[in-house]
């Protein structure tokens, strides 16, 4: 059954996606794939799999040749036969999405769930990645590089800032060549990694200092206004006072610098 697992992997069909297509649980898919013979599968599930792969017997599966046309054919069959009810009408998560983006979004959810079942850190790090992408444009370039490097996107496609993306991809390619060459040892890069850690720790300290400063200004604003907390009734007034205090502090610092 190993060849079937390899085939599904090359076709980009996750166990979650196959489970939805066959109408069974993901655990049942694992049970099916652990069997030593596809003919031991329930007849209806076996027929569905044969239809998806475009074969009539289990023996023909091992003769399948993976080509771009074949992948497209399987994807079309999968898309046309999947339960269209998965797009729940009125779902807040899918509002505003066209069918293509719904497919992408749900595909991300399927894959992420599968990876998180194996390692919850994948989901945590992916969440942080998306959070950081709002303020770090280079993270989009990383997505573009990976999509190209793995063959999903044409190498000369630039959907973000073309010049910056071009430069970033060139640097990334050089770095990956060095990484895969085996010449980049831990000992040689120890100093570089130390600077990496030091910069991150400094950013965290700056963030903590800024948070403490903002809390101090907030408390000062509340005190000057005679309030004990921020609520919906006084929020506008408090935020205006915070801005005023920050302006006073900035002016005071400028005066000190000119002395």
Protein Blocks (a to p, Z undefined) as FASTA:
>chain_A
ZZmmmmmmmnopafklmmmmnopafklmmmmmmpcbfklpcfklmmmmmmmnopabfklm
mmpccdfklmmmmmmmmmmmmcfklmcghiaklgoiafklmmmmmmmmmmmmmmmmmomk
lmmmmmmmmmmmmmmmklmmmmmmmmmmnopacfkbcfbdfklmmmmmmmmmmmmmmmmn
opacfklmmmmmmmmmmmmmmmmmmmmmmmmmmmmmmmmmmmmnopabdcfklmmmmmmm
mmmmmmmmmmmmmmmmmZZ
